[in-house]
């Protein structure tokens, strides 16, 4: 039996549907991530689970019990918000202890649990300080500790590290994964950052405008995005999407991009692609690291490609080039540099191309299942 289950859940704010027909389950020990941009319905989903918002339609179960009409205090759910929501006049110790005092635990038990939680979160030396005298990352640990110390059935994390700087986000991302692994608590975690989703999630739900775009393991989300929107949300830089047409000629299959550029494709894929399309129009996706500068033996090469710009991204360079009417990004080593307007050749692996229906945006899975 799942710890948490949502069945065909809707949430309306007047005429606005914030969440539409959402269904998923959370298993014991699982960290489920909901990924989506602002306005996707992530926070509304967590608020319905916690009881802070009422469900418009559908059912929510915790340990098999319908909780739609239960008060928040009766659901045994702990929630961490993006804002720390700490009591400024209380010490770190008292902030951690506050949920235990509400439950009427003895002072001895409270002290024992607070010190155990502080040790796990590596904040024991902060117990006597007030929130104003600790850093943002430390405040987030206290906020997390106050939720974990409640020993709830389900833990909800609403973009808990979104406002931290990049270094702290990276650190706290690792901490969340370690803590969840060590405790085995069932957790639903929301984020707009694909890095958090892929690194933390046992499974990932991609949500947009209240609708589920894909619900799968992180590897599948990245390798086989269900549509062009998912492809655009995941990756740095995201997947290149090219528009064009397919054509068969003398036993060859080719993809023609606007501007006259030609990509050879496997002729055996032609019938599968054609059966999923209303016309010859097609969209092809390729990751920036599946395109190479120069020639590679056994792989198709495209010559006289113009460099638009080169950008340094940490330990790699992103080379943007004109391919027909498209601006395509290629991920290369940091020492690979080109001048704007320079002409280069590129190679690619045809087996790494993904195909999308230009009308629906859905992926056409040429390996067997249907996402088109």
C-alpha positions as CSV (number, residue, x, y, z in Angstrom):
1,X,0.0,0.0,0.0
2,X,1.4,3.5,-0.9
3,X,2.1,5.9,1.9
4,X,0.5,8.6,-0.1
5,X,-1.8,8.4,-3.1
6,X,-3.5,11.1,-5.2
7,X,-6.3,10.0,-7.5
8,X,-7.6,12.3,-10.3
9,X,-7.1,15.4,-8.2
10,X,-8.2,18.9,-9.4
11,X,-7.7,22.3,-7.8
12,X,-9.6,25.3,-9.0
13,X,-9.3,28.9,-8.0
14,X,-12.4,30.3,-9.5
15,X,-12.3,29.6,-13.2
16,X,-8.5,28.9,-13.1
17,X,-7.6,25.2,-13.0
18,X,-4.3,25.1,-11.0
19,X,-4.1,21.3,-10.9
20,X,-5.8,19.1,-13.5
21,X,-6.4,15.3,-13.1
22,X,-3.2,14.7,-11.0
23,X,-2.6,11.1,-10.0
24,X,0.5,9.6,-8.4
25,X,1.6,7.5,-5.4
26,X,4.5,7.7,-2.9
27,X,6.0,4.6,-1.6
28,X,7.7,4.0,1.8
29,X,11.3,5.4,1.7
30,X,10.8,7.1,-1.7
31,X,11.8,10.7,-2.6
32,X,9.4,11.8,-5.3
33,X,10.2,15.1,-7.0
34,X,7.7,17.4,-8.8
35,X,9.5,19.5,-11.4
36,X,7.9,22.4,-13.1
37,X,8.2,26.2,-13.8
38,X,6.4,28.9,-11.8
39,X,2.7,28.4,-12.0
40,X,2.9,24.7,-12.7
41,X,0.7,23.7,-9.7
42,X,3.5,22.4,-7.4
43,X,2.7,24.4,-4.3
44,X,-1.1,23.9,-4.7
45,X,-0.5,20.1,-4.8
46,X,1.5,20.2,-1.5
47,X,-1.1,22.4,0.1
48,X,-3.9,20.0,-0.8
49,X,-1.9,17.1,0.7
50,X,-1.2,19.0,3.9
51,X,-4.8,20.3,4.2
52,X,-3.9,24.0,3.8
53,X,-6.1,23.9,0.6
54,X,-9.2,21.9,-0.1
55,X,-9.4,19.5,-3.0
56,X,-11.8,20.7,-5.7
57,X,-12.3,17.2,-7.1
58,X,-10.5,13.9,-6.6
59,X,-9.2,11.9,-3.6
60,X,-6.1,11.9,-1.5
61,X,-5.1,8.9,0.7
62,X,-2.5,8.5,3.4
63,X,-1.8,4.9,4.3
64,X,-5.0,3.9,2.5
65,X,-7.2,6.4,4.5
66,X,-9.1,9.1,2.6
67,X,-8.0,12.4,4.1
68,X,-9.9,15.0,2.0
69,X,-11.9,16.3,4.9
70,X,-9.3,15.9,7.7
71,X,-7.9,19.0,9.4
72,X,-4.2,19.6,8.8
73,X,-3.4,18.7,12.4
74,X,-5.0,15.3,11.9
75,X,-3.1,14.3,8.7
76,X,0.3,13.8,10.3
77,X,2.1,15.5,7.5
78,X,5.2,17.8,7.9
79,X,5.9,20.6,5.4
80,X,8.9,22.7,4.7
81,X,8.3,26.0,2.8
82,X,10.7,28.0,0.7
83,X,10.6,30.6,3.4
84,X,12.2,29.5,6.6
85,X,9.2,30.4,8.8
86,X,11.3,30.2,12.0
87,X,10.3,31.9,15.3
88,X,12.7,34.9,15.4
89,X,12.4,35.3,19.2
90,X,13.2,31.7,19.9
91,X,16.6,29.9,19.9
92,X,17.4,27.2,17.5
93,X,16.8,24.7,20.2
94,X,13.3,26.1,20.9
95,X,12.5,26.3,17.2
96,X,13.3,22.6,16.9
97,X,11.5,21.8,20.2
98,X,8.3,23.6,19.3
99,X,6.5,20.8,17.5
100,X,7.4,18.4,20.4
101,X,6.0,20.8,23.0
102,X,2.7,21.0,21.1
103,X,2.5,17.2,21.5
104,X,3.2,17.4,25.2
105,X,6.4,15.4,25.3
106,X,8.5,15.5,28.5
107,X,11.5,17.9,28.8
108,X,13.8,14.9,28.9
109,X,12.4,13.5,25.7
110,X,12.4,16.9,24.0
111,X,16.1,17.5,24.9
112,X,17.0,14.0,23.6
113,X,15.2,14.4,20.3
114,X,16.5,17.9,19.6
115,X,20.1,17.0,20.2
116,X,19.7,13.9,18.0
117,X,18.2,16.0,15.2
118,X,20.9,18.8,15.6
119,X,23.6,16.2,15.4
120,X,22.2,14.7,12.2
121,X,21.9,18.1,10.6
122,X,25.3,19.2,12.0
123,X,23.9,22.3,13.8
124,X,24.6,21.3,17.5
125,X,26.8,24.4,17.9
126,X,23.9,26.6,16.9
127,X,21.3,25.5,19.5
128,X,21.7,28.6,21.7
129,X,21.6,31.1,18.8
130,X,18.6,33.1,17.5
131,X,17.7,32.8,13.7
132,X,19.0,36.3,13.1
133,X,22.5,35.2,14.0
134,X,22.8,32.2,11.7
135,X,23.3,31.9,7.9
136,X,20.8,31.1,5.3
137,X,21.9,27.6,4.9
138,X,21.8,27.1,8.6
139,X,18.3,28.5,8.8
140,X,17.3,26.0,6.1
141,X,18.7,23.1,8.2
142,X,16.8,24.3,11.2
143,X,13.6,24.6,9.2
144,X,14.2,21.1,7.9
145,X,14.9,19.8,11.4
146,X,11.7,21.2,12.7
147,X,9.8,19.3,10.1
148,X,11.7,16.0,10.5
149,X,11.5,16.0,14.3
150,X,7.7,15.7,14.1
151,X,8.0,12.1,13.0
152,X,5.2,12.5,10.4
153,X,3.9,9.9,7.9
154,X,4.7,12.1,4.9
155,X,7.2,15.0,4.5
156,X,6.5,17.7,2.0
157,X,9.3,20.0,0.7
158,X,8.1,23.1,-1.2
159,X,11.2,24.4,-3.1
160,X,13.1,24.5,0.2
161,X,16.4,25.7,-1.2
162,X,15.3,27.8,-4.2
163,X,16.3,31.1,-2.6
164,X,19.8,30.0,-1.5
165,X,22.9,31.0,-3.6
166,X,24.3,28.4,-6.1
167,X,27.0,27.1,-3.7
168,X,24.5,26.6,-0.8
169,X,22.0,25.0,-3.1
170,X,24.5,22.4,-4.2
171,X,25.5,21.7,-0.6
172,X,21.9,21.5,0.6
173,X,20.9,19.3,-2.3
174,X,23.5,16.7,-1.2
175,X,22.3,17.1,2.4
176,X,18.7,16.4,1.5
177,X,19.7,13.3,-0.4
178,X,21.8,12.0,2.5
179,X,19.2,12.7,5.2
180,X,16.4,11.1,3.2
181,X,18.6,8.1,2.5
182,X,19.6,7.8,6.1
183,X,16.1,8.2,7.6
184,X,14.2,6.4,4.8
185,X,11.3,8.9,5.2
186,X,8.8,9.2,2.4
187,X,9.2,12.7,0.9
188,X,7.6,14.8,-1.9
189,X,9.9,17.6,-3.0
190,X,9.1,20.3,-5.5
191,X,11.5,22.3,-7.6
192,X,11.9,24.3,-10.8
193,X,15.5,23.2,-11.1
194,X,16.1,20.1,-13.2
195,X,19.4,19.4,-11.4
196,X,17.6,19.0,-8.1
197,X,14.9,16.8,-9.7
198,X,17.3,14.4,-11.4
199,X,19.8,14.2,-8.6
200,X,17.3,13.8,-5.8
201,X,14.3,12.0,-7.2
202,X,13.5,8.3,-7.1
203,X,10.8,9.2,-9.6
204,X,10.1,12.6,-11.1
205,X,6.8,14.2,-12.1
206,X,7.1,17.0,-14.7
207,X,4.2,19.4,-14.2
208,X,3.2,22.4,-16.3
209,X,0.0,24.5,-15.9
210,X,-1.4,21.8,-13.6
211,X,-1.0,19.0,-16.0
212,X,1.4,16.0,-15.9
213,X,3.8,16.0,-18.8
214,X,5.8,13.0,-17.7
215,X,6.0,10.7,-14.7
216,X,9.1,8.5,-14.7
217,X,12.5,7.7,-13.3
218,X,15.1,10.5,-13.7
219,X,17.1,8.7,-16.3
220,X,14.0,8.3,-18.6
221,X,13.1,12.0,-18.1
222,X,16.5,13.0,-19.3
223,X,17.1,10.4,-22.0
224,X,13.5,10.1,-23.4
225,X,11.5,13.3,-22.7
226,X,7.9,12.8,-23.4
227,X,7.6,16.0,-25.4
228,X,9.4,19.1,-26.5
229,X,8.5,21.0,-23.3
230,X,10.0,18.4,-21.1
231,X,13.1,18.4,-23.3
232,X,13.4,22.2,-22.9
233,X,13.1,22.0,-19.1
234,X,15.9,19.4,-18.6
235,X,19.5,19.9,-19.5
236,X,22.1,22.7,-19.5
237,X,21.9,23.8,-22.2
238,X,18.5,22.1,-23.0
239,X,18.0,19.9,-26.0
240,X,18.3,21.4,-29.4
241,X,15.0,21.1,-31.3
242,X,15.1,21.5,-35.1
243,X,12.1,21.8,-37.4
244,X,12.0,20.4,-40.9
245,X,10.6,17.7,-43.2
246,X,11.4,14.1,-43.9
247,X,11.8,12.7,-47.4
248,X,12.6,9.3,-48.9
249,X,14.7,9.1,-52.0
250,X,16.4,6.1,-53.7
251,X,16.3,4.0,-50.5
252,X,17.6,6.9,-48.4
253,X,15.8,8.8,-45.7
254,X,16.7,12.4,-45.0
255,X,15.6,15.2,-42.7
256,X,15.6,18.6,-44.4
257,X,16.0,21.6,-42.1
258,X,14.8,25.1,-43.0
259,X,17.7,26.7,-44.9
260,X,18.6,23.7,-47.0
261,X,20.5,21.6,-44.4
262,X,20.2,17.9,-44.8
263,X,20.5,15.2,-42.0
264,X,20.6,11.6,-43.1
265,X,18.4,9.3,-40.9
266,X,18.0,5.6,-40.7
267,X,15.7,4.5,-43.6
268,X,14.2,1.8,-41.3
269,X,12.7,4.6,-39.1
270,X,10.8,6.1,-42.0
271,X,7.6,4.1,-41.8
272,X,7.4,4.5,-38.0
273,X,7.8,8.2,-38.3
274,X,5.4,8.6,-41.1
275,X,2.7,6.6,-39.2
276,X,2.9,9.2,-36.4
277,X,2.8,12.3,-38.6
278,X,0.0,14.1,-40.4
279,X,2.4,15.4,-43.0
280,X,6.1,15.3,-43.8
281,X,6.8,17.9,-41.2
282,X,9.0,16.7,-38.3
283,X,10.9,18.0,-35.2
284,X,14.2,16.4,-34.3
285,X,15.9,16.8,-31.0
286,X,19.6,16.3,-30.1
287,X,21.5,17.0,-26.9
288,X,24.4,19.6,-27.0
289,X,26.9,16.8,-26.0
290,X,25.7,14.5,-28.8
291,X,27.2,16.9,-31.4
292,X,30.9,17.1,-32.0
293,X,33.2,19.6,-33.6
294,X,35.1,18.2,-36.6
295,X,35.0,14.8,-38.2
296,X,34.4,11.5,-36.4
297,X,34.9,8.3,-38.2
298,X,31.7,6.5,-39.1
299,X,29.4,9.4,-38.2
300,X,27.7,11.9,-40.5
301,X,29.5,15.3,-41.0
302,X,28.1,18.7,-41.8
303,X,30.5,21.2,-43.2
304,X,30.6,25.0,-43.5
305,X,28.6,25.6,-40.3
306,X,28.9,29.2,-39.1
307,X,29.7,30.0,-35.4
308,X,27.2,32.4,-33.9
309,X,28.9,32.8,-30.4
310,X,30.9,30.9,-27.8
311,X,30.1,31.1,-24.1
312,X,32.1,29.8,-21.2
313,X,30.0,27.7,-18.8
314,X,32.3,26.6,-16.0
315,X,34.5,23.8,-17.2
316,X,32.9,23.7,-20.7
317,X,32.3,26.0,-23.6
318,X,28.9,26.3,-25.3
319,X,29.3,26.9,-29.0
320,X,26.2,28.2,-30.7
321,X,26.1,27.6,-34.5
322,X,23.7,28.3,-37.3
323,X,22.1,25.1,-38.8
324,X,19.7,26.2,-41.5
325,X,17.2,28.5,-39.8
326,X,18.1,27.1,-36.3
327,X,20.5,28.2,-33.6
328,X,22.0,25.0,-32.2
329,X,24.2,24.7,-29.1
330,X,27.1,22.3,-28.9
331,X,28.9,21.4,-25.6
332,X,32.7,21.2,-25.9
333,X,35.8,21.5,-23.7
334,X,36.7,24.8,-22.2
335,X,39.8,25.0,-24.3
336,X,37.9,24.8,-27.6
337,X,37.3,28.3,-28.8
338,X,36.2,29.9,-32.1
339,X,35.7,33.3,-33.5
340,X,32.2,34.7,-34.2
341,X,31.4,34.0,-37.9
342,X,34.1,31.3,-38.2
343,X,33.2,28.3,-40.4
344,X,33.5,24.8,-38.9
345,X,32.4,21.3,-39.5
346,X,30.4,19.2,-37.0
347,X,29.5,15.5,-36.6
348,X,26.7,13.8,-34.8
349,X,25.4,10.3,-33.8
350,X,22.2,9.5,-35.7
351,X,21.2,7.0,-33.0
352,X,21.0,9.8,-30.5
353,X,18.4,11.8,-32.4
354,X,14.9,12.0,-30.9
355,X,11.8,12.7,-33.0
356,X,8.8,14.8,-32.1
357,X,5.4,15.4,-33.6
358,X,5.3,19.1,-34.7
359,X,1.6,19.4,-34.0
360,X,1.5,17.9,-30.5
361,X,5.1,18.2,-29.4
362,X,5.0,14.6,-28.3
363,X,8.0,12.3,-28.7
364,X,7.7,9.6,-31.4
365,X,9.4,6.6,-29.8
366,X,10.8,4.6,-32.7
367,X,11.9,1.8,-30.3
368,X,8.3,0.7,-29.7
369,X,6.1,2.5,-27.3
370,X,4.1,5.6,-28.2
371,X,4.6,9.1,-27.0
372,X,3.6,10.9,-30.1
